[in-house]
């Protein structure tokens, strides 16, 4: 497992490496998106990554912080969660050099930059993209398996970092169940939200001899309590996981799921009470054995953008 890094070292060591890799990356996989549009989005994200890289090299805390959204989060390989802008200001601000045990400024350089290997940049919609990068640290056994997953979002025309997660070196390969839904077996159990945000409870179990993964949920949202269930199944004809969600208020949505690195992306579309249409791109990210994150992107009700929802879940049993 990677060591727990101080904020400054974490931002410099991994930020420089993965940004440099993205700036040099070639190609974007963008299903159902025009090639020209995808190329423009890729170029814009590359430019944002280069701007972030230059900000890191310059050590300007405010310029670095401006590359992140206001509520962006950074998760290190040990599972420690920080608000990104707070972490940046602690690591690069005026008080950083005075902090006992803080890394010297010499460390805030391009360490590890050449060791980054781009793996994928995938569009989640016109205003969101998921990027993954391998960080190969020198070792007697070769690659470490460590990496970074970054979620880029477009806000007011600018591409910003909204969520960045380090991944620890991969464990030795184990025998994996070939059943299509087996990759989501980590969801089994009872989960409750922690930290900031609405209260929610999620109960997940395989049913009908493992043919379906059933999620039952209760959420205290601004408009009141919403209950419901979502059933996931393997579509043998389309060769993908699909879902059907039914809410207690009469709303229903159908989704298509795919795995992007360590994240699961679910594209949802359906109808809310009164005939109002809704679409969203949901992101599920596992953090260790007993924690995961849920985040909505591109959520629209009757084509109008809605507030994004961020939930941090802890397994309770």
PyMOL commands that set and color helices and strands:
alter all, ss='L'
color gray80, all
select helices_A, chain A and resi 7-24+35-58+61-65+84-92+96-98+105-107+113-115+180-187+273-275
alter helices_A, ss='H'
color red, helices_A
select strands_A, chain A and resi 68-75+81-83+116-125+128-135+146-155+158-167+189-194+199-207+212-221+224-235+240-247+252-260+263-272+276-286+291-301+304-305+310-315
alter strands_A, ss='S'
color yellow, strands_A
deselect
rebuild
show_as cartoon
